[in-house]
Amino acid sequence: GILYPRTNTTRTATGRFSCNSPNLQQIPKRGPIGKAIRGCLTSRDQVGVIACDFSQVELRVAAAFAEESVLLDAFALGRCPHTEVAAKMLGKAPEKITPEERYKAKAVNFGILNGMGAKRLALELKSSKREARNFLDDYRRNLPSLHSWMEGVWREAETYSLAKTVAGRTRIFMGMEDTRPAISVIVQGSAAELLRHALVAVDAVGLDPIVSVHDEILVPGDKDAQLLQEVMETAAQGAYPDAFGEVKFPAEASSGETWGDV
C-alpha cells in the first residue's frame, strides 16, 4: 500500500525535478479526478500531510535577474504582480483592473518566460493572433527591463550555445537546436535550485520530506505547517543573496488528512 515514486533531479533540460513510477507531479491539483486521486494519498503512518509551496517563485526569480521595477515593486509592496502589470499596460489604477484584464496579464507573465508567442497566447486568451501580438508588444514596452534582459539571454545563448542557472548548472545547445528555451533554463532551473536548498533544510530539521512537486514540498504530520513554511522561506532567502538581492520568496503551508485536503 506504499508508493515509491522516483524523483529525478537531473533529467530535465531546465534542471527542474521530474518524477516517474508513478509520476505524482502530473496529478491535477484542481478538478474532481485530481482531487479524488490525491485523496487516496497520505503519509506512511496516516498522520496527515502538510504541503507548502513557494508563491510565484519563477516570476520572482525573473524579476530579480531582470531588475524589473514593475514586478519588484509589486512583490515588495505585497501586491498582485498580475494586477500591477495589467495596470501598467493599460494605464489604469490597479483597483480598476477587471478579472479578465488580470487574467490576460497573468497568462503573459507566466507564458513569456517559457517562450510563448502570439499564436499560443491567442489560444490561451481565445483572441485573434493580431490582438495577442499587440498584447505582447504592449507587455514588452511596459516592462522594458524584463524585455531587455530576455533579449540579452537569447543573444548570449545564440553566441555561446549555452545557458546557466544561478548555481552554474549548464545546458549546452547542440548544432541547430533552438536556443529560445534559454529563458526557461535560467528561470525554472534557478527556481529548482531554491527548492533543492529548501529540501535539504527541511530534511535537516527532521520534517522528513515525502515528495516534491515543482515548487511544493510535502511532509507527514499535521502540526508543523508553520515550521515547514519558515524553514523553506529561510532556506530560499539565504541561498543566493548576491543574485536575488532583496527579493523575498514567501511560501504558504496547509495541512490535512490526505494530499487532496491541502
N, C-alpha and C positions, 0 to 999 in steps of 0.2 A: 503493500500500500504506500510505498515511499517512492517518489520520483527523484532521479539523479540526473538532472539536465547537465549538459556540457556547456560551460561558459568559455567562449574563445576570446582571448584578449588581443590577438594579433592577426586575425584572419581577414578583417575588413580593410579596404583600401584607405579609409579615413582614420583608422585606429580606434574606431568605436567598437564596443563589445558586440559579439553576436552569440547566439545560443542555438543549440540543437539537441535532439534526442531526449525529450521533445523541446521544441522552440517555444519557450514561455514568453519570449519578447513579442510574439505575434498574436497573443490573445487580446482581443479588443478590450479596452477599458470601459467603453460605453456600449449600450445595446444589450438586449436580453440574452443573446447567445454568449457573449463575452462575460457578462455578469454571472451566468449560470456556471460556466466553466471555472471562472475564478472562485466561485462559491464552493467548489469542490476541493480547493487547495487551502491548507492551513499549515501550521508549524508541526514538526515531528511529534511533539508531545501534546499537541492540541491545546496549547496555552494561548492561542491567539496570534495575531500578526500585527506588526507595526510597519507601516510603509512611509517613507519620507523621500520627497523628490525636490530637486532644485527648481527654482522658478525662473523660466525663460533664460536658462543658462547660456544657450548658444547665442542668443541676441545680446546678452551682456558681454560675452567674450568678443563678439564682433564690434560692439560699441567701444570697448576698451582698446582693441587693436587699432581701430579707425579714428579714435578720439572724436567720435561723432557727438556733437554737443546736444542735438535734439534728443537722442536716446539717453545720453549720460545724465542730462538734466532731469529727464523723466524718472530714471531709476533713482537718482539722488533724492528727489522730492517724493518718492513713493507713489508716483502717478503711473497710469497705464501707458506703456510706450506706444501701443497701437492707436489710442485716442490722441496722444500728443502728435504722432506722425500725421494722422489724418487732419488734425487741426492746422499743422504747419503747411501741409499740401493745399488745403482748401481755403486757407486764410480765415479760419473761423476760430472762435473761442472754444476751448476743449469741451465746455459744458453744452455747446451747441451741436456737437458731433452726434449723429444718429447711429444706432446699432449697425445699419448697413454700411455706413462710411467707415466705422471702426473695423468691421469685418474685412472690407477691401484692403485697408492698411495692414491688417494682420496677415492677410494672405501674401502680401508683398514682403512684409518684414521677414517672414519665415522662408518664403519661396525664393527670394532673390539670393539668399545665402546658399541655395542649392542649384544656382544657375538657371532659375526659371525665366523663360522668355515670354513674349507676348502671347504666343499660341497656347501655352499651358495656363497662363493667367486668365485668358479668355474663357477657357473651360472651367477654371475654378470659380470665376465670378459670373459665369453664364452671360458673358457680354460678347461684343464683336471683337475681332482681333485688333481693329483700329482703336477702339476705346481702351483696350488693355495696353496697347503700345503707348497711348497718351498718358495713361495712369503711371506706367513705368517711367516715362520721361519726366513727369511731374515729381515722382519719388526721387529720382536721381538728382534733379535740380534743387530740391528742398533738403536733401541730406548729402551735401557736397563732399563732406569729409569721408563718409562711408563709401560713396561712389568712387572717389579718388583712390582710397585705399584698395578697393576691389580691383580697379584698373591696374594699380601697381602690382598687386599679387599676380594677376594674369600675365602682365608683361614679364615679370620675373620667371614665372613658370614656363612661358614660351621660350625665354632666353636660356634658362639653365635646366629645363625639363625636370624640375623637382619642386616640392612644397614641403614645409616643415611645420610640425605642431610646436606649441610653446615649450615642450620638453625636448625638442630636437628629433622626434620621430619623423622619418623622412619617407615620402612617396616619390619614386622616380617614374617619370612618364616615358614610355618606350616608343621609339620610332614615330609613327604618325598618330599616336594616341592623343585624344582630345585633352587639353590642359585646363578646360573650364572647371572641372571638379577641384581645382586647387583651393578654391574658397572653402569647400566642404572639408577638405583635408585639414586646413588650418583651424576652422571654427569647430567642426564636430570633433576632430581629433584632440584639440586643446580642451574642449569640454570633457572628453573622455579621460584626459589626464587628471582633471579635477576630481572626477569620480574615482579614479584609482587611489588618489590620496585619501578621499573620504572613506573608501572601503578599508584601507589599511588602518585608519584611525578608528573606525567603527569596530573592527576586529580587536584592536589594541585595548579597548575599554571593556571587552568581554561581551559585546552585544550579539556576536555570532551571526554574521550575515547569512541569509538563506539564499538569496538570488538578487541580482541587479538587473534592472530593466531600463536601459538607456540612462536617464538621469535620476533614477529611483533606486533605493536600496530597501530591501525587506529584511526584517529581523523577527525572531519569535518573541512573544510576550504581549503584555497589554498595559504595562506601567512605565515604560521607559521612552515614551514618544518624545518628550521634551529633551531628554538626554541625547537621543538619536539626532534630533534636529540640531542641537547645539554642537555636537561633535562634527557633523557633516559641514555645517557652516564654518566652523573654526578651521577645519582641515582645508577647505576650498580657499578661504580667505588668506591663509598663510602659505599656500602652495607656491604661488608665483607673484609675489608683491611687486616686483620690478616690472613685470609685463602688464599686470592688470590694475596697478595703482589703487585708487580709492573705490573701484567698482566693487559693490557688495554682491555676494552670492547667497541670497536667502533661500531657505528650504522650508517645506511645510510637511508636518507629520500627522498621521492619523492612525487609529488602531481599530481592530475589530476581531471577530471570531475567525473569519476567513479572509482570504485575499479579496474576495468580492465585496467585503464590507468596508474596505479602506479606499 
